[in-house]
Amino acid sequence: MDNPRIIRFYEKCKITEKQVLDAWYDFPTLKAIYNDYKGKLDEYQNLGTYAVQTFLKKSASFHSIKYRIKSPESLIEKIVRKWINRNWTVKTYEENIDDFIGIRILLLDRNWWKDIHKFIESNRQKKE
């Protein structure tokens, strides 16, 4: 591979051409997924903010609550590293990955985890 654009993309995503080929993906597919997800970051950011605000309104049991949104680079690295031979496309990757948003909640009392778990389970979108 001699294309500097592809080399930079792989380096930014911390993957190699060999990993991409071994996983049966190609640059155009990965770049399309990257661009699609990058265009949806604001949507995920808003969802993360909404989730945190909802948790905070429902309970004063937290010491702290933080969240993070998966970066486009991390998404591509994860797809290549973990999902070999899946042939995901721009239309299917979101259906298969469930950690675009990570929320960390530190509780004041360890016994409150059951209430938090019930709250999360009752508010999370179920996969069909």
Disulfide bonds with the S-S distance in Angstrom:
none
